[in-house]
């Protein structure tokens, strides 16, 4: 059993009041870790450590020195790659290949890429005329915002947390991270990495706990937190935005989605089936960018549904390190109850259950895990709850469509606007649709391809702001204009 502590000012510390909570394995329900639960006093200590670090050695580093340190962090993550994979598998129960191909390498990249972006970014300058004819020069310098509160979710914990910590540190800020209560392990390992890489104390701090009336809320209300970056549910974002309004703190929000996948009859059929399978069911459907609404052009509707059904029924449930398995459980029993309630609601609303809909039979040693079947529905109106609301499970509803205008209207008729994936061999059509669909990210004949230099974020209720490349620098730093009279 692991004992995970808060990481404050370079030290691993229990909560001052000694409180802890349990982390259970998604795979079999066993308790795998006991976590220190930060109270107000611990959160205050972490924020003050971050605040003080801005005035210390960290604040005096040159850009080159800071970039070197972040490269050191990336290298240390790569050196401890297996430890990170093991920790993330223990927390999430997801298969090893998901860790090794995406989740952990992206963690290291988040430090390297943003170090490079910051090193190469330039700032504006303007020459201006003055009445005496001698003129003046304006130039901007980029300064850190200060202490950044980072609040992250459980679905791709290390990737999503470092996606914020990397650029925040590259810009010279310090951070206090509140990881999800479901996935504390990799944030703790990153504390070890920071110490090994020589990052000054207080630059990276971690407090564990829950949201309301716990570490999350204490962090967002702390007056020495200068900005808050959050990934999670839209409802939680609303609560955090209210907290950020005190003191006029800036926010960056990456929130929920109810993303459309659109498949035209002229698409490469096999690639589209595989692409929609990945986008709907990867990580057991717990991906914000995932597809829960699929629209298929009528001539291929029946064959597409049959092919996706076959793909779902071929998954092999099992432990993350079981080479014969390729499919993991949901994160928690609580989340499974929520997803199963949607499965029941779909039936009550009149769905045809094409496949799945329940809990798969599992061997006795895994029966305590949060296993659930990939599920496909057809036949529901767009007003059905499972077609409108984010479920965040391995499920999708598939509906036929007859033309571009119809499918654009269907895709846009939702409160969320995070991403979409379009499958077609007609590139003119892809361009036309991509411009009309109200989302932050559109993929054509692909999904989840990410270049970290590009803008990432959601429209409508899927977020506020963009991160990625220079967009991250816009959030994690401020420009200060300096005007010099010549
Ligand atoms: P969540 O909103 O329940 O929790 C996210 C984090 O916020 C956790 O650390 C939680 O403890 C904390 N929190 C909860 N209430 C809080 C409060 N009142 N004050 C401060 N902190 C609080 O989300 P989740 O269930 O962990 O993650 C799933 C959600 O995240 C889904 O909606 C998914 O779409 C979204 N998500 C979005 C993106 C994106 O990039 N847009 C990426 C991944 C996940």
Boltz pocket constraint, residues with backbone or C-beta under 6 A from the ligand:
constraints:
  - pocket:
      binder: B
      contacts: [[A, 151], [A, 152], [A, 153], [A, 154], [A, 155], [A, 156], [A, 160], [A, 178], [A, 179], [A, 180], [A, 181], [A, 209], [A, 210], [A, 211], [A, 212], [A, 215], [A, 216], [A, 217], [A, 220], [A, 231], [A, 232], [A, 233], [A, 234], [A, 236], [A, 237], [A, 239], [A, 240], [A, 253], [A, 254], [A, 255], [A, 256], [A, 257], [A, 287], [A, 288], [A, 289], [A, 390], [A, 392], [A, 418], [A, 458], [A, 462], [A, 463]]
      max_distance: 6.0
